[in-house]
Amino acid sequence: MLHSRWFKTAGAAAALTLATATAAYATPAANPHTPAAALVELAGARDSPHNDNALLRLLAERPDAGPVVLRATLTAVAAKLAEGERPYAAVLALAGRPEVDAAEVAALGRLPGASARLRRGIARRLRAQPPAYHLPGGEHARTEGNTAEG
């Protein structure tokens, strides 16, 4: 009896996992051919808290997301945190992206919806990032002679 219950439960869990995986790849955010303009619109879309947070996570984790998409995702995540919602997976995904400014991600941890656990996660992800490349003289260091033209 115990074994038959386990198999029924395992079968249901496998079917649920398959359905979830299929649904995740069926969304425009997971489709690699979705244009950036559509992704920016998706970042501001509202459906339900669960769907919104899952969509923001997909956008933040998308490997080919450009700076415009990541900026829109960061803005949407900040708005949700300010409203008291918990898009924690999207925040942590943004914290793991070297393209997003670390100071802006750290600021998400100070918003009203952020928890102490989220702040620790942000700090952990930011420490794990490789250090950014900076010119010795600052951002606007002299670069004469460093180009192919001379």
C-alpha positions as CSV (number, residue, x, y, z in Angstrom):
1,M,0.0,0.0,0.0
2,L,2.8,2.4,0.9
3,H,4.6,1.7,-2.4
4,S,1.5,2.3,-4.5
5,R,0.9,5.7,-2.8
6,W,4.5,6.6,-3.4
7,F,4.3,5.8,-7.1
8,K,1.1,7.7,-7.5
9,T,2.6,10.7,-5.7
10,A,5.9,10.4,-7.7
11,G,4.0,10.1,-10.9
12,A,1.9,13.2,-10.1
13,A,5.1,15.1,-9.2
14,A,6.8,14.1,-12.4
15,A,3.8,15.2,-14.4
16,L,3.7,18.5,-12.6
17,T,7.4,19.0,-13.1
18,L,7.0,18.2,-16.8
19,A,4.1,20.6,-17.1
20,T,6.0,23.3,-15.3
21,A,9.0,22.9,-17.5
22,T,6.9,23.0,-20.6
23,A,5.1,26.1,-19.4
24,A,8.3,27.8,-18.5
25,Y,9.7,27.4,-22.0
26,A,6.4,28.4,-23.6
27,T,6.6,31.9,-22.2
28,P,7.9,34.8,-24.3
29,A,10.5,35.6,-21.7
30,A,12.1,32.2,-22.1
31,N,11.9,32.2,-25.9
32,P,15.3,33.2,-27.3
33,H,13.7,34.8,-30.3
34,T,11.6,37.3,-28.4
35,P,12.6,40.9,-29.3
36,A,14.0,43.1,-26.6
37,A,11.1,45.6,-27.0
38,A,8.6,42.9,-26.1
39,L,10.8,41.9,-23.1
40,V,10.7,45.5,-21.8
41,E,6.9,45.5,-22.1
42,L,6.8,42.2,-20.2
43,A,8.8,43.6,-17.4
44,G,6.0,46.0,-16.6
45,A,3.2,43.6,-17.2
46,R,0.9,42.7,-14.2
47,D,-1.1,39.5,-13.8
48,S,-0.8,37.9,-10.4
49,P,2.0,38.2,-7.8
50,H,3.2,34.7,-8.5
51,N,3.2,35.0,-12.3
52,D,4.7,38.5,-12.1
53,N,7.6,37.3,-9.9
54,A,8.2,34.3,-12.1
55,L,8.3,36.5,-15.2
56,L,10.7,38.9,-13.6
57,R,13.0,36.0,-12.6
58,L,13.0,34.7,-16.2
59,L,13.9,38.1,-17.5
60,A,16.7,38.6,-15.0
61,E,18.1,35.2,-15.7
62,R,17.9,35.5,-19.5
63,P,21.5,35.2,-20.8
64,D,21.0,37.5,-23.8
65,A,19.1,40.2,-21.9
66,G,20.5,43.6,-22.8
67,P,21.0,46.6,-20.6
68,V,17.5,48.0,-21.6
69,V,15.8,44.8,-20.5
70,L,17.8,44.5,-17.3
71,R,17.1,48.1,-16.5
72,A,13.3,47.6,-17.0
73,T,13.5,44.4,-14.9
74,L,15.4,46.3,-12.1
75,T,12.8,49.1,-12.1
76,A,9.9,46.6,-12.0
77,V,11.5,44.6,-9.2
78,A,12.1,47.8,-7.2
79,A,8.5,48.8,-7.6
80,K,7.3,45.4,-6.4
81,L,9.5,45.5,-3.4
82,A,8.3,49.0,-2.6
83,E,4.7,47.7,-2.8
84,G,5.6,45.0,-0.2
85,E,5.6,42.1,-2.7
86,R,8.5,39.6,-2.7
87,P,10.2,39.1,-6.1
88,Y,13.3,37.7,-4.2
89,A,14.3,35.2,-6.9
90,A,14.4,38.1,-9.5
91,V,16.5,40.3,-7.1
92,L,19.0,37.5,-6.5
93,A,19.2,36.8,-10.3
94,L,19.9,40.5,-10.9
95,A,22.5,40.4,-8.2
96,G,24.3,37.7,-10.0
97,R,24.5,39.6,-13.3
98,P,27.7,41.5,-13.8
99,E,26.0,43.9,-16.2
100,V,23.8,45.4,-13.5
101,D,25.4,48.0,-11.2
102,A,26.2,46.5,-7.8
103,A,25.1,49.7,-6.0
104,E,21.7,49.6,-7.6
105,V,21.2,46.0,-6.7
106,A,22.3,46.6,-3.1
107,A,19.8,49.5,-2.9
108,L,17.0,46.9,-3.5
109,G,17.9,45.4,-0.2
110,R,17.0,48.7,1.6
111,L,13.5,48.8,0.1
112,P,10.4,48.1,2.4
113,G,9.7,44.6,1.0
114,A,13.2,43.3,1.5
115,S,14.0,40.9,4.2
116,A,17.2,40.3,6.2
117,R,17.6,37.0,4.3
118,L,17.3,38.8,1.0
119,R,19.9,41.3,2.0
120,R,22.3,38.5,2.9
121,G,21.6,36.8,-0.4
122,I,22.3,40.0,-2.3
123,A,25.6,40.5,-0.4
124,R,26.6,36.9,-1.1
125,R,25.8,37.2,-4.8
126,L,27.6,40.5,-5.1
127,R,30.7,39.1,-3.4
128,A,30.7,36.1,-5.8
129,Q,30.9,38.4,-8.8
130,P,34.3,38.9,-10.4
131,P,35.7,42.4,-9.8
132,A,34.8,45.0,-12.4
133,Y,37.6,46.3,-14.7
134,H,38.4,49.9,-14.0
135,L,41.0,52.1,-15.6
136,P,43.7,53.1,-13.1
137,G,43.0,56.8,-13.5
138,G,39.2,56.5,-13.0
139,E,36.5,56.1,-15.6
140,H,37.7,59.0,-17.7
141,A,41.4,58.1,-17.7
142,R,43.5,59.3,-20.5
143,T,43.4,56.8,-23.3
144,E,45.5,58.5,-25.9
145,G,47.7,55.9,-27.6
146,N,45.6,53.0,-26.5
147,T,43.6,52.8,-29.7
148,A,44.5,51.2,-33.0
149,E,44.7,54.6,-34.6
150,G,47.5,55.7,-32.3
